[in-house]
Amino acid sequence: MVGLTTYADEATIVIKQKSGNETALELSTNPVITFSGEDMVITSNITTIMIPMDDIDDYVVRGVGSGIKAVTETPQFVDGNVVFSNIPKGTTVSIHALDGTLVRTQTVTLSGPTIVSLDQLNKGCYIISAGEYRIKVIKKQ
């Protein structure tokens, strides 16, 4: 389905593209997101879709709670890093790929600014969790 403007009550993943298109797949079709070269590949029970990473603007899941709370702190993006300004000492910061795979963890050793480096990550979409904070990032290079 491309160019959707309304969504059924069914849980759906929607990829918003810079070109203005929106690609949506119902989660009941078991979509699996992988990456091939410069493309995001979504394979489900009914179709396979390839979208250039450079054309991806955002992605959302509609129809279910994501478990991602509203961010009350806005992290900064500085020199390829995510910087949280006020994460308590001892907090575990984790980076997960979209498929749920844990990519990396680090523990905050000092109160104050916490730097999460994205340098070693491959191109792709990630969720960074730090205590109660959750953000999604797309690494394009």
C-alpha positions in Angstrom: 0.0 0.0 0.0 1.5 3.3 -1.0 0.3 6.9 -0.5 -2.0 6.1 2.4 -3.6 8.9 4.3 -5.8 6.9 6.6 -5.1 3.7 8.5 -7.2 0.8 9.6 -7.5 -0.1 13.2 -5.0 -2.9 12.6 -1.5 -2.4 13.9 0.5 -1.0 10.9 4.1 0.1 10.3 4.3 3.2 8.2 7.5 4.3 6.4 7.3 8.1 5.5 9.5 9.0 2.6 11.0 12.4 1.7 9.3 12.0 -1.7 6.0 12.3 0.0 5.0 8.7 -0.3 4.0 6.6 2.7 4.4 2.8 2.6 2.3 0.9 5.1 2.2 -2.8 6.1 -0.1 -4.4 8.6 1.9 -6.1 11.4 -0.3 -9.2 10.9 1.6 -9.8 7.7 4.8 -10.3 9.7 7.0 -7.7 8.2 10.8 -8.2 8.6 13.0 -5.2 8.1 16.6 -5.8 6.8 19.1 -3.7 4.9 20.7 -4.4 1.6 23.3 -1.9 0.3 21.7 1.5 0.4 18.1 0.2 0.7 15.8 -0.7 3.6 14.0 -4.0 2.6 10.7 -4.9 4.2 9.6 -8.5 3.5 6.2 -9.7 4.7 3.9 -12.6 4.0 2.4 -10.7 1.0 5.1 -8.6 -0.5 8.7 -7.3 -0.5 9.4 -3.6 -0.6 12.7 -1.8 -1.1 13.1 1.8 -0.1 16.3 3.8 -0.5 17.7 4.9 2.9 18.2 8.4 1.6 14.5 8.7 0.9 13.4 7.6 4.4 12.1 10.6 6.5 10.5 8.8 9.4 8.8 5.6 10.5 6.0 5.0 12.9 3.9 2.1 14.2 0.2 2.9 14.3 -2.5 1.0 16.2 -0.4 -0.3 19.1 1.4 1.3 22.0 5.1 1.4 21.2 6.3 1.6 24.8 8.2 4.7 23.8 7.2 7.6 26.1 7.3 11.2 25.2 10.7 12.6 25.5 10.9 15.3 28.2 14.6 15.9 27.5 15.6 16.7 24.0 19.0 15.1 23.2 21.4 17.0 21.0 23.1 15.5 18.0 26.8 16.6 18.0 29.5 15.3 15.7 27.8 11.9 15.0 26.9 11.4 18.7 23.7 11.6 20.7 24.2 13.7 23.8 21.7 13.4 26.7 22.1 16.3 29.2 20.8 14.8 32.4 20.9 11.1 32.7 21.5 9.8 36.3 24.8 8.0 37.2 24.3 4.2 36.9 21.7 4.3 34.2 22.1 1.7 31.4 22.0 3.1 27.9 21.1 0.6 25.2 20.9 0.7 21.4 18.6 -1.8 19.7 18.1 -2.4 16.0 14.5 -2.3 14.7 14.3 -6.1 14.8 14.9 -5.9 18.6 18.5 -7.0 18.5 20.6 -5.5 21.2 23.5 -3.7 19.4 25.3 -2.1 22.3 25.0 -1.1 26.0 26.9 1.4 28.1 26.5 2.4 31.8 26.5 6.1 32.7 29.5 6.6 35.0 29.1 10.3 35.8 26.0 12.4 36.4 25.5 15.1 33.7 25.9 14.9 30.0 26.1 11.4 28.5 27.5 10.9 25.0 26.3 8.0 23.0 28.5 7.4 19.9 26.9 6.3 16.7 30.2 6.0 14.9 30.5 2.2 15.0 26.9 1.6 13.9 26.0 0.4 10.5 23.5 2.4 8.4 20.0 1.7 9.7 17.3 2.6 12.2 17.9 2.2 15.9 16.1 2.9 19.2 18.3 4.3 22.0 17.0 3.8 25.5 18.5 5.7 28.5 16.4 5.2 31.7 13.0 6.5 30.9 14.0 8.1 27.7 13.6 6.5 24.3 14.5 8.0 20.9 14.7 6.6 17.4 17.5 7.5 15.1 18.3 6.8 11.5 22.0 6.5 10.7 22.4 7.2 7.0 26.2 7.0 6.6 
